Amino acid sequence: MDVSSAAIAAEQLSFGYPGDGQRLIAVSLAVQPGQVCCLLGPNGAGKTTLLRCLLGLLTPQSGTVRVAGDPIDRLSRRQLARRVAYVPQRSNTPFPFSTLDIAVTGRTPYLRAMTSPSATDRRAAAAVLDRLGIGALADRPYAVLSGGERRLALLSRAMVQDAPVLILDEPMAALDFGNESRILQVVAELAAAGRAVLMTTHQPWHALHSGDQAVLIADGRLIADGPVEQVVTAAALSELYGVPVRVLTATDDATGRPVYACAPVAAGDDR
């Protein structure tokens, strides 16, 4: 694990809630610029807890988080927001914001006190909405959006934030197949432009499709960390999720690129 060049890194993180046991136990990982790191694990494994520690939203009992080499506790909230953008699993607002309003709040870390986003900021936010295929929703109230549309709006906010690190907690949850594919493409493009992307997902094929690095976590412990093709294997996934899993690979005749699928194997299924 190369921490010195990492965009964001955790070193021996441990965290637990009082009376609720340890959620993380000596977890270390590093995400490099220009790389997509996919965090996989069963429900309750500690994935979201790890992300919240990396974001400074939770204070670990031990260990260190570094952003571009700097300990996170030495960064102001504004400094951190300029370096790391976050898409949570869900987010509600009591204010009657439109979808465009949500997107443009990504510029907040760059605004002086008591100032509002500029017309340039709003145009940039509108361009991101178009890129994500939700430009037509710009004036629609965020509160009435579907779950999938809200996910896209929150991703637009993170993209408008223009931070070198992007942390995504299940970004494809509640998305239809078309939008899921669109987001995977956008994630790949962001990494190609130099961003470090760390995302959780319950679909191992996301890692095989778009990931460079995969991290497996279970019961708060790091199980595996390395190149996707070495980590996301049938044997590793079967052990991680406690069910037999097959990893299937085919070649797209049109592009020559590999296409992946991961599926549990039903008892007695010898196909």
C-alpha positions in Angstrom: 0.0 0.0 0.0 1.6 3.2 -1.2 0.4 6.0 1.2 2.9 8.6 0.1 1.3 9.1 -3.3 -2.3 8.3 -2.3 -5.1 10.8 -2.9 -6.7 9.5 0.3 -5.5 6.8 2.7 -6.5 5.1 5.9 -3.8 3.6 8.2 -4.8 1.1 10.8 -8.3 2.6 11.4 -10.4 1.2 14.3 -13.8 2.5 15.3 -16.6 1.3 17.5 -19.8 2.8 19.0 -20.1 2.6 22.8 -21.9 -0.6 23.7 -22.1 -1.8 20.1 -18.7 -3.4 19.5 -16.1 -2.7 17.0 -17.2 -1.7 13.5 -13.7 -1.3 12.1 -10.6 -3.2 13.2 -7.2 -2.0 11.9 -8.3 -1.2 8.4 -5.8 0.3 6.0 -6.3 1.3 2.3 -5.0 3.8 -0.1 -6.6 5.2 -3.3 -4.4 6.7 -5.9 -5.2 9.6 -8.3 -6.7 8.4 -11.5 -7.9 5.1 -10.0 -11.4 3.7 -9.2 -11.4 1.7 -6.0 -14.5 -0.4 -5.3 -15.3 -1.4 -1.7 -17.3 -4.6 -1.5 -18.8 -6.4 1.5 -22.0 -7.8 2.9 -24.5 -5.7 4.8 -23.2 -4.5 8.1 -19.6 -5.1 7.1 -18.5 -1.6 8.0 -18.3 0.0 4.5 -20.3 3.1 5.3 -18.6 3.5 8.7 -15.2 3.4 6.9 -16.3 6.1 4.4 -17.6 8.3 7.3 -14.2 8.0 9.0 -12.4 8.9 5.7 -14.6 11.9 5.5 -14.0 13.1 9.0 -17.6 12.6 10.0 -16.6 10.0 12.5 -13.4 10.1 14.7 -11.6 6.7 14.8 -10.5 5.3 18.1 -7.1 4.7 16.5 -5.4 5.1 13.2 -4.9 8.0 10.7 -6.7 9.3 7.7 -4.6 11.3 5.2 -5.8 13.3 2.3 -3.0 14.1 -0.3 -0.6 13.2 2.5 -2.1 15.6 5.1 -3.7 14.2 8.3 -7.4 14.9 8.0 -7.6 16.5 11.5 -5.2 19.3 10.3 -7.6 20.3 7.5 -10.4 22.8 8.0 -13.9 21.8 6.8 -13.5 24.1 3.8 -10.1 22.7 3.0 -11.4 19.2 3.2 -14.5 20.0 1.0 -12.1 21.3 -1.7 -10.3 18.0 -1.6 -13.0 15.4 -1.1 -16.6 15.3 -2.5 -19.1 12.8 -1.1 -22.3 11.2 -2.4 -24.2 9.6 0.6 -26.7 6.8 0.3 -29.5 9.3 1.0 -29.9 13.0 1.7 -33.0 15.0 2.5 -33.3 18.8 2.7 -36.0 20.8 4.5 -35.6 23.6 2.0 -37.6 23.8 -1.3 -34.5 23.4 -3.5 -34.7 22.6 -7.2 -32.5 20.0 -8.7 -30.2 22.7 -10.1 -30.0 24.3 -6.6 -28.8 21.0 -5.2 -26.2 20.7 -7.9 -24.9 24.2 -7.5 -24.4 23.8 -3.8 -21.3 21.9 -4.8 -19.6 25.3 -5.3 -20.1 26.2 -1.6 -16.5 25.5 -0.6 -15.3 28.1 -3.0 -17.6 30.9 -2.1 -16.7 33.8 0.2 -18.9 34.3 3.3 -22.3 35.8 2.6 -22.0 35.4 -1.2 -24.1 33.4 -3.6 -23.2 31.1 -6.5 -22.5 33.1 -9.7 -24.1 32.7 -13.1 -21.0 30.9 -14.1 -21.5 28.4 -11.2 -25.0 27.8 -12.3 -24.1 27.2 -15.9 -21.4 24.7 -14.8 -24.0 22.9 -12.6 -26.5 22.9 -15.5 -23.8 21.3 -17.8 -23.2 18.5 -15.2 -27.0 17.8 -15.0 -27.0 17.5 -18.8 -24.0 15.2 -18.7 -25.9 12.9 -16.3 -29.0 13.0 -18.4 -31.2 14.9 -16.0 -31.0 18.4 -17.5 -34.8 18.4 -17.9 -35.1 18.1 -14.1 -33.2 21.3 -13.4 -36.2 23.2 -12.2 -38.1 20.3 -10.6 -38.2 20.3 -6.8 -35.6 17.9 -5.3 -38.3 16.7 -2.8 -40.5 15.2 -5.6 -37.7 13.4 -7.4 -37.6 9.6 -7.5 -35.0 7.7 -5.5 -32.9 7.2 -8.6 -33.2 10.9 -9.7 -32.1 12.0 -6.3 -29.0 9.8 -6.6 -28.1 11.5 -9.8 -28.8 15.0 -8.3 -26.4 14.2 -5.4 -23.8 12.9 -7.9 -24.1 16.1 -9.8 -23.4 18.1 -6.7 -20.3 16.1 -6.0 -19.1 16.6 -9.6 -19.7 20.4 -9.4 -17.6 20.4 -6.3 -14.7 19.5 -8.5 -12.6 17.9 -5.7 -9.7 15.5 -6.6 -11.2 12.8 -4.5 -14.8 11.5 -5.0 -16.3 9.1 -2.4 -19.6 7.4 -3.5 -21.7 5.3 -1.1 -23.7 2.9 -3.3 -24.0 5.4 -6.2 -26.0 3.0 -8.4 -28.6 2.1 -5.8 -32.2 2.7 -7.1 -31.0 3.5 -10.7 -32.4 1.8 -13.8 -30.1 -0.1 -16.1 -29.5 2.8 -18.4 -28.6 5.3 -15.7 -26.5 2.6 -13.9 -24.5 2.2 -17.1 -24.2 6.0 -17.6 -22.9 6.5 -14.0 -20.3 3.7 -14.5 -19.1 5.5 -17.7 -19.0 8.9 -15.9 -17.0 7.3 -13.0 -14.5 5.9 -15.5 -14.2 9.3 -17.2 -13.6 11.1 -13.9 -10.8 8.7 -13.0 -9.3 9.1 -16.5 -9.2 12.8 -15.8 -7.2 12.2 -12.7 -9.8 11.9 -9.9 -9.4 9.3 -7.2 -12.8 7.5 -6.9 -13.7 5.3 -3.9 -17.2 3.7 -4.2 -19.1 1.1 -2.4 -21.4 -1.3 -4.3 -23.3 -4.5 -3.8 -22.7 -5.5 -7.4 -19.2 -7.1 -7.9 -19.5 -6.7 -11.7 -19.3 -2.9 -11.2 -15.7 -3.4 -9.9 -14.8 -5.7 -12.8 -16.3 -3.3 -15.3 -15.0 0.0 -14.1 -12.6 -0.6 -11.2 -8.8 -0.6 -11.0 -8.6 -1.6 -7.3 -11.0 -3.7 -5.2 -11.2 -3.9 -1.4 -13.1 -6.6 0.4 -14.3 -6.0 3.9 -16.3 -8.2 6.3 -17.1 -7.9 10.0 -15.1 -4.6 10.1 -11.9 -6.3 8.9 -10.0 -5.9 5.6 -10.2 -9.3 3.8 -8.4 -8.4 0.5 -7.0 -5.4 -1.3 -5.4 -5.3 -4.7 -6.0 -5.2 -8.5 -9.6 -6.0 -9.4 -8.8 -9.0 -11.5 -6.9 -10.6 -8.6 -9.4 -9.7 -5.9 -12.8 -10.1 -7.4 -12.8 -13.9 -8.0 -15.4 -16.5 -7.7 -13.6 -18.0 -4.7 -13.2 -14.7 -2.9 -16.8 -13.6 -3.5 -18.2 -17.0 -2.4 -16.3 -16.6 0.9 -17.2 -13.0 1.3 -21.0 -13.4 0.8 -21.3 -16.9 2.1 -22.9 -18.3 -1.0 -21.4 -20.0 -4.1 -20.7 -17.3 -6.7 -19.7 -17.6 -10.3 -17.8 -14.9 -12.2 -18.6 -15.0 -15.9 -16.6 -13.3 -18.7 -17.5 -12.8 -22.3 -16.1 -10.6 -25.1 -18.2 -7.9 -26.7 -18.0 -8.6 -30.5 -18.4 -4.9 -31.3 -15.7 -3.5 -29.1 -13.5 -6.5 -28.2 -13.8 -5.5 -24.6 -14.6 -8.1 -21.8 -18.1 -8.1 -20.4 -18.6 -9.4 -16.8 -21.4 -10.9 -14.8 -21.4 -12.2 -11.2 -24.2 -14.6 -10.1 -24.9 -16.7 -7.1 -25.2 -20.4 -7.8 -28.3 -22.1 -6.6 -28.0 -25.4 -4.8 -27.9 -28.3 -7.2 -27.3 -26.0 -10.2 -24.5 -27.6 -12.2 -24.9 -25.4 -15.3 
